[in-house]
Amino acid sequence: MSIENLLQSLSELEQKSQTALAAIDGPDALEKFRVEWLGKKGQLTEVMKSMGQLSAEDRPKVGARANEIRTQLQVAVDLLAEDHQNKEWAKRLESERIDVTLPGRKVSGNQEHPVRTTMEELVRIFEKCGFMPELGPEVEHEFFNFDALNIPAAHPARALQDTFYVKGYPQIVLRTQTSPVQVRTMLAQKPPIRMVCPGRVFRADYDATHSPMFHQIEGLFIDTDVHMGDLKGILATMIRDFFRVELKVRLRPSFFPFTEPSAEIDIQCPFCEGKGCKTCKSSGWVEIGGCGMVDPEVFKACGIDPDKYKGFAFGMGIERMAMLKYGLDDLRTFYESDQKFVSQFSRWRS
Ligand SMILES: [Zn+2]
């Protein structure tokens, strides 16, 4: 085949392809065209195969012409593909048009969890009594969680089955109480101190009244002249504000390593008001936490002179307080993320 013949064939091909291009009416036809004209077995490739018969001098001329046609066709195919896609989008937008005049779906959001509501309420009550809220880390060093609180190395609370330790760091624990925040405050501030520390704590425990993660609030009051009567007065004020009803408070002797003397805090059962019911096991009293006068050893560990200062501390579980206020008997319901449950207790925020 001569160069003239080949160039003639290419020109004919070009014309035919333009006619075929003009007839394309959709994505399927476009794809068929692409395969037929630009594919490995397409017409253009077939013509170029005959180039081998040409002289080395003529070959580039035919090659250049063939590439010119190929490029033209490729550009045309790309433009058509884009055009088809745009039309497709326009069709979808038209068919999926949104009626903005329809009323919207009700969105339930910004509902507060009862644990959070209870925690903020308690903090607010203590703030009114002059206690400043303080926060601390949830992952703690043993010193703040145990040592400074007069809890010796052999104490059962430090055992692996009760406390979560951080793997590879034997002195780092998930705090088992909010008391390390008291230690940090005593080390950072000078008496007089009045503080409350709300927050998450962690213990290896799980049943109807225990969860591996729960919330506590603790308070600390340090001054030169403080006694158990002040402690009981603050607790009675808090109980009255929180339950909105006058309930008796009872301090029952107990033992904690960080307070001396120590006491359990009992309140008159809010359900039967002391008459005896299932919740209070017919005793008329329910326990809400622990308290006591700060042990001089704790003051020494925190750089406070125990001869000059006295102090009291108290702590309670926030879930426990919420359960007593709302009449719940299973602590685990707080953590089941049940919207219907949560929405019964939470206040709405705008
Ligand atoms: Zn009762």
Residues whose N, C-alpha, C, O or C-beta is under 5 A from the ligand:
A	BS01	ZN	C269 F271 C272 G276 C277 T279 C280 G284
